[in-house]
Amino acid sequence: MNNLRVIFWNCCGGLASKLDTVRLIISKENPDCLILSEADINSTKSPDWYKMKNYDLVLSKTIVHGKSRLAAYVRSTLKYHNTTNLVSKDHLEIISLDIEKIRIVGIYRPFKLITGNLESNFIDFLEQLERLHDQNRIMVLGGDFNINLNVRDALLNRLESLTEELSYSELVKHNTWQRIINVNGKKSIRTSRIDHLHTNQVDCVSCKVGDRWTSDHNTISVKININTKLEVTRCKTITRDWRQYSAKSASFVMKKKQDRDLVENMGVESIDRVFRESYLETQNELCPLRVVRLARQPDLCSNEIERHKKRRKRKLHEMKKLKRENKLTPDLEEIFLGIIEGLNKDIKRNIKVERKRQISRRLTSSNPKTFWHQIKMLEGKFKCDGLAQDFLVDGRKTKDSEEIANSFLDFFKGKVEDLSQRQGPYSWSRSEEHLIFTEEEVKRVMTSVKRKMCTGPDDVMMLVIRDSQQSIIRELTSFMNLVSKEGMPQSWKIAKIYPLHKKDSKDQVSNYRPIANLQSISKVYEKLILQKIDSLLPDEEGRHQHGFRKNKSTTTALLELQDAIATGMDSNKHRYVRSFRSFKTASFSSDKKHTSCTHEPLDGFLNITQTICPV
């Protein structure tokens, strides 16, 4: 047997009422293992009543209200070992089966609490997953987790933190649950991804979301390649531990720190320092940094490659042994070298085959990021090695980090100065009046910001700022109004700059453009200003403004331009076309190149020539 087929399905309503459907699934799909959630097998009934021909029935050891909620049908001819050691867990059902070097774990986590509380039950759930992990096996964990993969919340963050530490990948990419619900007398369809499939070996495990049959859950069909060579390497990395983090705990801790540090009559700089330190302390307390060792499979690995490598290693060992014993004759050495050379050719050929297989797998992936990542690699636009190891500075190559950083600084600074000179002098004066923000406006902005994890110079994530805003909305509103009155703190004017490679050689500083990450709290103020401007700007005056406006973008600007050109051409007023080439970098417009062909000027229409402005 080369492949092992496993199906996970939440049958909903109990196995007793779905026996005919289960028989149909087994006859049609012919799985080696079928794991059923919400089976609700009554302990008063004989297990023989649920048995299937040529299949063994395995039940979870947890009995709730006289019922086992998780069951598995395993092909009788398979040599398996039931490693389930979980007993009396009302909030969790687990079946663990070892089949050769594969461990299949079926999980059912009920939606409603029977005993305990959500926090303690979920911590125990994560501990059980960690206890079942075996890095020397192909791990396949599936079932109804009742954690929606489409909705980012504290439970999903903590689950992903554990799966990242164990080097698991989630393979379910489509909705697996669908139900018609009645809301205010109107029927609507609600969908989610609460059925999961995690594995530590994505190259040998594939999954497909199947039919719902007689349930509101789809089946998840899994195919596992048993003959895959399992080779694990471990690398050390630093990540955040999200297992204790939640929006509620972030709000509570942040409020406690604000009450401790904030006092009356503080200036903008002092309040900014208190907010910055409080956010950072909250973040480090609830999701501290930790060093983990991640298990990773080599990029190019197959049974053929490993078999040839082992044979080459044996031949080299034999040749060295004969050489030490002075038994290696020239003829015998020539034979050994010929065999080793042939094995080297076989290894290179199999590496090419494996590389083609990986490219094909990525190009047919349902994940758009994986697809476009591979496209960019094939086009040579993406390199996995990041920045170059050494750079050309003043005509010579150097690896000194300080010298490279100063070179980037001079290049980016020169671009900004050149841009300022071409735009002309700019002067402004502060008005005596200032904008006043209400708590409702601040709440609206805080709920609209994205829960991102990137950081600026303050090392604070926007996710923590958004989750903790509920308990300190009054203090945050007062701070924003003070900034509007007295001006921005100096720390808001400092950015963390990341060089992003754009084209050509990586050792040339001029081939990079800067990405500036500002402090996270400053983005809240920016959105408040934008919200204020957007509310004060009349629709008629701002209809041609496409940047920094809701429901406006470069797409809408191009569509408006296309409509204007098409209208002019239809009325015989539009007689020229102008095309633009992109700037050397996205941030700066050093050399604008364009070609144009003009037959007649526009008569009282949009003059594109006069509207070209530098970035």
HELIX and SHEET records of a PDB file:
HELIX    1   1 LEU A   15  SER A   17  5                                   3    
HELIX    2   2 LEU A   19  GLU A   29  1                                  11    
HELIX    3   3 PRO A   47  TYR A   50  5                                   4    
HELIX    4   4 LEU A  118  LEU A  132  1                                  15    
HELIX    5   5 ALA A  154  GLU A  165  1                                  12    
HELIX    6   6 ALA A  247  ASP A  261  1                                  15    
HELIX    7   7 VAL A  268  LEU A  286  1                                  19    
HELIX    8   8 ASN A  303  ARG A  324  1                                  22    
HELIX    9   9 PRO A  330  LEU A  363  1                                  34    
HELIX   10  10 PRO A  368  GLU A  379  1                                  12    
HELIX   11  11 SER A  401  GLN A  423  1                                  23    
HELIX   12  12 GLU A  439  SER A  448  1                                  10    
HELIX   13  13 MET A  462  ASP A  467  1                                   6    
HELIX   14  14 GLN A  470  ILE A  472  5                                   3    
HELIX   15  15 ILE A  473  GLU A  486  1                                  14    
HELIX   16  16 GLN A  490  LYS A  493  5                                   4    
HELIX   17  17 VAL A  509  ASN A  511  5                                   3    
HELIX   18  18 SER A  520  LEU A  536  1                                  17    
HELIX   19  19 THR A  554  ASP A  570  1                                  17    
HELIX   20  20 THR A  609  THR A  611  5                                   3    
SHEET    1   A 6 TYR A  55  LEU A  59  0                                        
SHEET    2   A 6 LYS A  67  ARG A  75 -1                                        
SHEET    3   A 6 CYS A  33  ASN A  42 -1                                        
SHEET    4   A 6 ASN A   3  ASN A  10  1                                        
SHEET    5   A 6 ILE A 220  ASN A 225 -1                                        
SHEET    6   A 6 VAL A 205  VAL A 209 -1                                        
SHEET    1   B 6 TYR A  80  ASN A  82  0                                        
SHEET    2   B 6 GLU A  93  ILE A  99 -1                                        
SHEET    3   B 6 ILE A 102  TYR A 108 -1                                        
SHEET    4   B 6 ILE A 138  ASP A 144  1                                        
SHEET    5   B 6 ASP A 195  THR A 199 -1                                        
SHEET    6   B 6 SER A 169  GLU A 170 -1                                        
SHEET    1   C 2 TRP A 177  VAL A 183  0                                        
SHEET    2   C 2 LYS A 186  SER A 192 -1                                        
SHEET    1   D 2 THR A 233  ARG A 240  0                                        
SHEET    2   D 2 LEU A 289  ARG A 296 -1                                        
SHEET    1   E 2 PHE A 391  VAL A 393  0                                        
SHEET    2   E 2 ARG A 396  THR A 398 -1                                        
SHEET    1   F 2 LYS A 496  HIS A 501  0                                        
SHEET    2   F 2 TYR A 512  ASN A 517 -1                                        
SHEET    1   G 2 TYR A 576  PHE A 580  0                                        
SHEET    2   G 2 HIS A 594  THR A 598 -1                                        
END                                                                             
